[in-house]
Amino acid sequence: MPHATIAGATINYEILEPPLGRSSPSPTTLNLAISPGGRNPMADMRPLGTLLAQAGCRVLLHDRRNCGASDVGFDAARSEYEMWADDLDELLGALAMRPAIVAGSSSGARLALTLALRHRASVRALLLIRVTGGRFAVDRLVEKYYDVHARAAAEGGMAAVCATEHFAEVIANRPENRALLMALKPADFIACMNAWRSHFLAGIDLPLIGTSEADLRSLHVPVCIVPGNDLTHPRARGPLVQPLIPNAELHYVTDVEHDVDVTPAEECTVHYPAMAGIFTDFLRRRLDKPA
């Protein structure tokens, strides 16, 4: 896989090109960046990205910092999503892919929204999958993303952080990450986890985690929302936020709602062909002019 150096960090990425001779959803090939949920690797979005490439988009997949085979990196001065958004904006620029359609599922949707708010000229449209909001989601995710790692550092230093399930996987994907983690002072790592936790907790009463009503009303690009169907990604978040966005459409791929923390990944994948159809139609209708 190719790599790019973005703000001093090595970022793993891949570009899925549209098939030769396949017509694109607009008079020019559309650049599209798509990110997975959680801190999952970019491979999680390759099946959907491939369908969108087959429809005529040039699709960028990348591993965010602290994910997949990219470098770990910590910046307490910004939220984790602001760091990811700034990285993606710079990566899009380095690859001459601005402005882009920006898509994402769950935390990838938070990244897409943050990018649209921080780097408005870099975004042509948003495709938001399994948007996240509410107290249950916030309480569950701050534990999963931040608290478990802060406790590990407090109890066993950075060696214990390296041994956690997530960071052990990141080290397995990119062995250089062990040295990067071990070079950190536990107190500095904990301070960053607490800062990122505070940013996340601030979204507990917002329409979406990390995005206020004023933020949503300020969006100036077409937005397509496909809600989730579990306790972390409640179906009801879609119709709650769609009226707040001036240029948004709401579409569903299932009528089923699960009383579970997170819908199994294999069930989400089943809906990718339907999502690709929704997104392709949306882009054909809403982006009828080249950038």
C-alpha positions in Angstrom: 0.0 0.0 0.0 1.2 3.5 -0.6 2.0 5.9 2.3 2.0 9.6 2.7 3.6 11.8 5.3 0.9 14.0 6.8 1.8 16.4 9.6 4.8 14.2 10.4 2.8 11.0 10.5 2.9 8.1 8.1 -0.6 7.6 6.7 -1.5 4.4 4.9 -3.9 4.8 2.0 -5.3 3.2 -1.2 -7.1 4.7 -4.2 -9.8 2.7 -6.0 -10.0 3.8 -9.6 -13.2 3.6 -11.6 -13.2 1.0 -14.4 -11.8 2.1 -17.7 -14.5 3.5 -19.9 -17.2 3.5 -17.1 -19.2 6.7 -17.1 -19.1 8.7 -13.9 -22.0 10.1 -11.9 -21.2 13.6 -13.2 -19.5 15.1 -16.3 -16.2 14.6 -14.6 -14.9 11.8 -12.4 -15.9 12.5 -8.8 -13.2 12.2 -6.1 -14.6 10.5 -3.0 -13.0 9.7 0.4 -14.7 7.2 2.7 -13.8 6.2 6.3 -15.0 3.3 8.5 -16.5 3.4 12.0 -14.7 3.0 15.3 -11.0 2.9 15.0 -11.3 0.2 12.4 -8.9 -0.2 9.4 -9.7 1.2 6.0 -10.3 -2.3 4.7 -13.7 -2.2 6.4 -14.8 0.3 3.8 -13.2 -1.4 0.8 -16.4 -3.4 -0.2 -18.6 -0.2 -0.3 -15.7 1.8 -1.8 -15.3 -0.7 -4.6 -19.0 -0.4 -5.4 -18.7 3.4 -5.6 -15.6 3.1 -7.7 -17.5 0.8 -10.1 -20.2 3.5 -10.3 -17.6 6.0 -11.6 -16.0 7.6 -8.5 -12.3 7.7 -7.7 -12.3 6.5 -4.1 -9.7 7.2 -1.4 -9.4 4.8 1.5 -7.0 5.6 4.3 -6.1 4.5 7.8 -6.6 7.4 10.2 -3.9 8.0 12.9 -4.2 5.4 15.6 -5.9 3.1 13.1 -4.9 0.2 10.8 -1.4 0.5 9.5 -0.9 4.3 10.0 1.2 5.9 12.7 -0.1 6.5 16.1 -0.3 10.2 17.1 -1.7 12.3 19.9 -2.6 16.0 20.1 -4.4 17.2 23.1 -4.9 20.7 21.6 -7.5 19.3 19.2 -10.2 16.7 19.5 -9.4 13.3 17.9 -11.9 14.1 15.1 -10.3 17.5 14.4 -6.9 15.8 14.1 -8.4 13.2 11.7 -10.1 15.9 9.7 -7.0 18.0 9.3 -5.0 14.9 8.3 -7.6 14.0 5.7 -7.7 17.5 4.3 -3.9 17.5 3.9 -4.0 14.0 2.3 -6.7 15.1 -0.2 -4.5 18.1 -1.1 -1.4 15.9 -1.5 -3.3 13.6 -3.8 -4.9 16.4 -5.8 -8.3 15.2 -4.8 -9.9 18.4 -3.5 -12.8 19.1 -3.4 -14.1 15.6 -2.6 -17.3 13.9 -1.7 -16.6 12.8 1.9 -18.3 9.7 3.2 -18.1 7.8 6.5 -19.8 5.4 8.8 -20.2 6.1 12.5 -16.9 7.7 13.6 -16.2 8.1 9.9 -19.3 10.2 9.6 -18.1 12.3 12.5 -14.8 12.8 10.6 -16.7 13.8 7.5 -18.8 16.4 9.3 -15.7 17.8 11.1 -13.9 18.1 7.8 -16.9 19.9 6.2 -17.0 22.4 9.1 -13.2 23.0 9.3 -12.2 22.8 5.7 -15.3 23.9 3.8 -13.7 24.4 0.4 -12.4 20.8 0.4 -15.9 19.2 0.5 -18.4 18.8 -2.3 -21.0 16.6 -0.6 -21.4 14.4 2.5 -22.5 10.8 2.6 -23.2 10.0 6.3 -23.8 6.4 7.4 -24.9 5.2 10.8 -24.8 8.6 12.5 -24.2 8.6 16.2 -25.8 10.5 19.1 -27.3 10.3 22.5 -26.2 9.4 26.1 -25.9 5.7 25.5 -23.5 6.1 22.6 -21.4 8.7 24.4 -21.1 6.7 27.6 -20.2 3.5 25.7 -17.7 5.1 23.3 -15.7 7.2 25.8 -15.0 4.0 27.7 -14.1 2.1 24.5 -11.9 4.9 23.0 -10.4 6.7 25.9 -11.0 5.5 29.4 -9.7 1.9 28.9 -6.4 3.3 27.5 -6.0 6.0 30.2 -6.5 3.3 32.9 -3.9 1.1 31.2 -1.3 3.9 31.2 -2.1 4.8 34.8 -1.7 1.2 36.0 1.1 -0.1 33.8 2.6 2.7 31.8 3.0 2.7 28.0 3.8 -1.0 28.0 0.3 -1.7 29.2 -1.1 0.6 26.6 0.8 -1.4 23.9 -0.8 -4.6 25.3 -4.4 -3.3 25.0 -6.5 -5.0 22.3 -6.6 -1.9 20.0 -3.0 -0.8 20.2 -1.7 -4.3 20.0 -3.5 -4.6 16.7 -2.1 -1.2 15.5 1.4 -2.4 16.4 0.8 -5.7 14.6 -0.2 -3.7 11.5 2.7 -1.3 11.8 5.5 -2.5 14.1 7.1 1.0 14.3 4.1 2.1 16.4 5.5 0.3 19.5 8.5 2.7 19.6 6.2 5.7 19.1 4.0 4.6 21.9 6.9 3.7 24.3 8.5 7.1 23.7 5.5 8.8 25.2 5.3 9.8 28.9 2.3 8.1 30.5 1.2 11.4 32.0 1.1 13.1 28.6 -0.8 10.1 27.1 -3.3 10.2 29.9 -3.7 14.0 29.5 -4.5 13.5 25.8 -7.0 10.7 26.5 -8.7 13.0 29.0 -8.8 15.9 26.6 -10.3 13.8 23.8 -12.7 12.4 26.3 -13.9 15.9 27.3 -14.5 16.8 23.7 -16.5 13.6 23.2 -18.6 14.1 26.4 -19.4 17.7 25.3 -21.6 16.1 22.6 -23.9 14.2 24.9 -26.9 16.5 24.4 -26.1 17.5 20.8 -28.0 16.2 17.8 -24.9 14.2 16.8 -21.8 13.7 18.8 -19.4 16.5 18.0 -21.9 18.4 15.9 -24.3 21.1 17.2 -27.6 22.3 15.7 -25.8 25.5 14.6 -23.1 23.4 12.9 -25.7 21.3 11.0 -27.6 24.4 9.9 -24.4 25.9 8.6 -23.6 23.0 6.2 -23.5 24.3 2.6 -23.2 21.1 0.6 -25.6 18.3 -0.3 -25.9 15.7 2.4 -27.2 12.1 2.2 -28.0 10.3 5.5 -28.4 6.6 5.9 -29.2 6.0 9.6 -28.1 3.0 11.6 -30.3 0.6 13.5 -28.9 -0.1 17.0 -28.5 1.5 20.4 -25.2 3.3 19.4 -26.5 4.4 16.0 -30.2 4.9 16.6 -32.5 4.9 13.6 -34.2 8.0 15.1 -31.1 10.2 14.7 -31.7 10.3 11.0 -35.1 12.1 11.0 -33.9 14.2 14.0 -31.0 15.8 12.1 -32.1 15.8 8.5 -34.5 18.8 8.9 -31.7 20.7 10.5 -29.4 20.5 7.4 -30.4 22.8 4.6 -29.6 20.5 1.7 -30.1 17.0 3.1 -31.8 13.8 2.1 -32.7 10.8 4.3 -32.7 7.3 3.0 -33.1 3.9 4.7 -31.6 0.4 3.8 -33.5 -1.5 6.4 -36.7 -1.4 8.6 -35.1 -3.5 11.3 -34.0 -1.9 14.6 -31.9 -4.0 16.9 -31.9 -3.7 20.7 -28.1 -4.3 20.8 -25.1 -2.1 21.3 -23.9 -2.4 17.7 -25.4 -4.2 14.7 -23.0 -7.0 13.6 -20.6 -6.0 10.9 -21.7 -8.7 8.5 -25.3 -7.3 8.6 -24.0 -3.9 7.7 -22.1 -5.3 4.8 -25.2 -6.9 3.4 -26.7 -3.4 2.8 -23.7 -2.0 0.9 -25.2 -2.6 -2.6 -28.4 -0.7 -1.6 -26.3 2.1 -0.1 -24.1 2.3 -3.2 -27.3 2.6 -5.3 -28.7 5.4 -3.0 -25.4 7.3 -3.0 -24.9 7.0 -6.8 -28.4 8.2 -7.5 -27.9 11.1 -5.0 -24.7 12.2 -6.6 -26.1 12.0 -10.1 -29.0 14.2 -9.1 -27.2 16.6 -6.7 -23.8 17.1 -8.3 -24.8 17.7 -11.9 -21.9 20.2 -12.5 -18.1 19.6 -12.4 -16.2 21.1 -9.5 
